[in-house]
Amino acid sequence: MYAIILSGGKQYKVAKGDTVEVEKLYAGAGEKITIPVLMTVDGDKVNLASNSTKLTAEATVLGHGKEKKVVVYKYKPKKNVRKKKGHRQPFTQIKITKIG
């Protein structure tokens, strides 16, 4: 059985026991959170959230971190204009404990 969850405007395919890195959530490490489920699949049986009651998944927050640095370099020829910027996207690592 797996589910499609929605977190931070993105969709993730998860199963019970999976560890996923999602967009930063404002929850401390060890807290339990609920995440909306868009669809569940159990063998040949597909259950959409729009067809029935609200589906949710429970997860435990494992911790927070930052992705690898992405360097952006802006350059204008013949003008001596150069800008170098770096960005590290924050994320939250969660473990799915229950679907349904």
N, C-alpha and C positions, 0 to 999 in steps of 0.2 A: 504494500500500500504506500502510495506517495501522494503529496499534495502540492499545489501551487499557492505560495503565500505572497502577500503584498507588503513590502516594507520600504519606506523611503522612495516611493514612486517606481520601484523596480519589482519584478516578479522573480521568485526563486523556486526551484523544484527541490522539495525536501521530503525526507522520510523520517520516521521516529528514530532518534539517536544520532541524526546528522548534526555536524557542526558547520555553521555557515557564517561568513563575514558579511554583514549588512551595513547600510549607511548608519552613521552615528545615532544611537538612541540615548536619551537622557535617563538612564537607569544605572544604578550601581552594580558592581560585580556581585553575583550571588542572588540577585533579585529575580523573581519570576515575572514574566510578562506574557500578555496575550497578543497574538498577531492575527489579523484577518486572513481567512483562507478563501481563495477564489474557486478552487476546484479540488476534489479528491478523486483518486482513481484506485480501485481495489479490484484487480483482475480485469474483468470485462465490465464491471460496474462503475459508471462515471456519475459523480454527484456535483452539480454546479451550485454555487452559493446563491445565485439568483432564483433557482427553482424551489428552494426550501428555506429553512430558517438560517440565521447567520451562523456560518461555520467559523471556528477559531482554532488556533494552535497555541499550545502553551510552550514556552521556552524559558531557559535559564541563561542569564547573562554570564558569560565566562570572563570577559574583560574588554578593554578598549585598546586601540592602537592606531598607528598611522601606516599608510601604504608607502611604497618606495617613492622617492622624490622624482617628480617630473619637471624637467627644466624647459622653460620657455624663453626663447631668445628673439627679441625684436631688433630689426636692423633696417636702417634707411641708407641706401648707397649715396655716396658723395656728400653726405651731410654730417658725418661724424656723430651719428645718433645710434647708440647701442644700449639696449636694456636687457638685462638677464634677470629672470625671476624663477623661483622654484616653488613647487606646491606639493604638499603631502596631504592626501585625503584621509580624514579620520574615519575609522570604522568601529563597529561593535561586533564582537564574536559571541554568537549565541549557540546553544545546543537545544534541539527540539526534543521535548519530553513527552508531548501528547498531541495527537491530531484528532480533531473531531469536536 
